[in-house]
Amino acid sequence: MLKRLMVMSSLMFVLAAGAVTASAQWENLGSKEVKDRSEQDTWHLGPQKGQFSKLKIAVADRAVRFYRLRVTYGNGKSQEVQIRNLIPAGGESRAIDLDGKDRYISKVDVWYEAYTARRGRRSHVSLWGFK
C-alpha cells in the first residue's frame, strides 16, 4: 500500500511539474493607440512583470508600419530590433527573441505610424511577452 502511494505521489508530482511548464504563454503587456503620423511610444514594464524570453506586436483596426523597437533591460543594457514591416489589422510581428539572461524589461520603445488612406483613422497596437 505504501509503495502504491509513493508511485501515485511521484506520478502526480511529474504531471503537476509538466502543467507548470505547459502554462508558459503570451502575456499582454499593454496597448497603445496609433495616430496617422510617425510617432514613438513607450511601454514601461519593470521587474514586477517578470522575465520574458520573447516579444511580439499585434495590430488591430488599421494596418501599422513599424520601423524599429528598442528593449531596455533592468540592468540598463538595451537591444535594438529593426522591424521595417507593414503589419495588417489582425496581424502580428514575428516573435522577437530577447538577448542575454537578465530579461527583466524596464521599457520598450517602438517607432511606427498608422498606414491609412484617410487622415484621422486610428489603429491599436498591443505588446505581448512570452515568459
KETILUM-960424 format. One record per residue (C-alpha): residue number from 0; x, y, z; chain; residue in one letter. Coordinates in nm, 2 decimals, m for minus. Layout:
% residues N
n:xx:yy:zz:chain:res
NUM:X:Y:Z:A:A;
...
END
This chain:
% residues 131
n:xx:yy:zz:chain:res
0:0.00:0.00:0.00:A:M;
1:0.28:0.24:0.09:A:L;
2:0.46:0.16:m0.24:A:K;
3:0.15:0.23:m0.44:A:R;
4:0.10:0.56:m0.25:A:L;
5:0.46:0.66:m0.33:A:M;
6:0.42:0.57:m0.70:A:V;
7:0.09:0.77:m0.72:A:M;
8:0.25:1.07:m0.54:A:S;
9:0.55:1.07:m0.78:A:S;
10:0.32:1.05:m1.08:A:L;
11:0.12:1.34:m0.96:A:M;
12:0.43:1.55:m0.90:A:F;
13:0.56:1.48:m1.25:A:V;
14:0.22:1.58:m1.40:A:L;
15:0.20:1.89:m1.19:A:A;
16:0.55:2.00:m1.30:A:A;
17:0.46:1.94:m1.66:A:G;
18:0.15:2.15:m1.62:A:A;
19:0.35:2.44:m1.49:A:V;
20:0.59:2.42:m1.79:A:T;
21:0.30:2.39:m2.03:A:A;
22:0.13:2.70:m1.89:A:S;
23:0.41:2.93:m2.02:A:A;
24:0.22:3.16:m2.26:A:Q;
25:0.20:3.50:m2.42:A:W;
26:0.10:3.78:m2.18:A:E;
27:m0.05:4.11:m2.29:A:N;
28:0.18:4.39:m2.17:A:L;
29:m0.05:4.68:m2.28:A:G;
30:m0.19:4.86:m2.58:A:S;
31:m0.14:5.20:m2.74:A:K;
32:m0.34:5.40:m2.99:A:E;
33:m0.15:5.48:m3.31:A:V;
34:m0.22:5.80:m3.49:A:K;
35:m0.18:5.86:m3.87:A:D;
36:0.17:6.01:m3.84:A:R;
37:0.51:5.88:m3.74:A:S;
38:0.54:5.85:m3.37:A:E;
39:0.72:5.68:m3.09:A:Q;
40:0.56:5.52:m2.79:A:D;
41:0.70:5.36:m2.47:A:T;
42:0.57:5.07:m2.27:A:W;
43:0.70:5.10:m1.91:A:H;
44:0.72:4.75:m1.75:A:L;
45:0.96:4.70:m1.46:A:G;
46:1.06:4.38:m1.27:A:P;
47:0.72:4.33:m1.13:A:Q;
48:0.60:4.20:m1.47:A:K;
49:0.87:3.92:m1.46:A:G;
50:1.12:3.80:m1.71:A:Q;
51:1.04:3.74:m2.08:A:F;
52:1.22:3.55:m2.34:A:S;
53:1.03:3.68:m2.65:A:K;
54:0.82:3.98:m2.75:A:L;
55:0.57:4.03:m3.03:A:K;
56:0.34:4.31:m3.15:A:I;
57:m0.02:4.26:m3.25:A:A;
58:m0.22:4.52:m3.46:A:V;
59:m0.59:4.59:m3.45:A:A;
60:m0.83:4.82:m3.65:A:D;
61:m0.59:4.95:m3.92:A:R;
62:m0.25:4.84:m4.07:A:A;
63:0.06:4.99:m3.90:A:V;
64:0.40:5.04:m4.05:A:R;
65:0.68:4.96:m3.80:A:F;
66:1.03:5.09:m3.82:A:Y;
67:1.22:4.97:m3.51:A:R;
68:1.19:4.86:m3.15:A:L;
69:1.43:4.91:m2.86:A:R;
70:1.41:4.70:m2.54:A:V;
71:1.58:4.85:m2.23:A:T;
72:1.65:4.59:m1.96:A:Y;
73:1.65:4.64:m1.59:A:G;
74:2.03:4.64:m1.59:A:N;
75:2.05:4.94:m1.82:A:G;
76:2.15:4.75:m2.14:A:K;
77:1.94:4.77:m2.45:A:S;
78:1.86:4.57:m2.76:A:Q;
79:1.77:4.74:m3.09:A:E;
80:1.55:4.55:m3.33:A:V;
81:1.48:4.66:m3.69:A:Q;
82:1.12:4.56:m3.78:A:I;
83:1.05:4.76:m4.10:A:R;
84:0.72:4.58:m4.17:A:N;
85:0.37:4.68:m4.26:A:L;
86:0.15:4.46:m4.04:A:I;
87:m0.21:4.45:m4.14:A:P;
88:m0.51:4.48:m3.90:A:A;
89:m0.55:4.15:m3.72:A:G;
90:m0.18:4.06:m3.79:A:G;
91:0.12:4.04:m3.57:A:E;
92:0.50:4.06:m3.59:A:S;
93:0.73:3.76:m3.57:A:R;
94:0.84:3.65:m3.22:A:A;
95:1.14:3.86:m3.13:A:I;
96:1.40:3.67:m2.92:A:D;
97:1.55:3.87:m2.64:A:L;
98:1.92:3.88:m2.57:A:D;
99:2.10:3.76:m2.26:A:G;
100:1.99:3.61:m1.94:A:K;
101:1.88:3.92:m1.75:A:D;
102:1.54:3.96:m1.92:A:R;
103:1.37:4.19:m1.68:A:Y;
104:1.24:4.46:m1.91:A:I;
105:1.24:4.82:m1.79:A:S;
106:1.08:4.96:m2.10:A:K;
107:1.01:4.90:m2.47:A:V;
108:1.02:5.19:m2.72:A:D;
109:0.85:5.14:m3.06:A:V;
110:0.86:5.37:m3.37:A:W;
111:0.57:5.33:m3.61:A:Y;
112:0.28:5.50:m3.79:A:E;
113:m0.08:5.40:m3.88:A:A;
114:m0.10:5.31:m4.25:A:Y;
115:m0.43:5.46:m4.36:A:T;
116:m0.57:5.61:m4.68:A:A;
117:m0.77:5.87:m4.48:A:R;
118:m0.64:6.10:m4.21:A:R;
119:m0.79:6.07:m3.86:A:G;
120:m0.82:5.70:m3.87:A:R;
121:m0.66:5.53:m3.57:A:R;
122:m0.52:5.19:m3.50:A:S;
123:m0.43:5.00:m3.19:A:H;
124:m0.11:4.81:m3.11:A:V;
125:m0.06:4.56:m2.83:A:S;
126:0.28:4.44:m2.69:A:L;
127:0.30:4.08:m2.59:A:W;
128:0.57:3.90:m2.39:A:G;
129:0.65:3.53:m2.36:A:F;
130:0.77:3.40:m2.03:A:K;
END
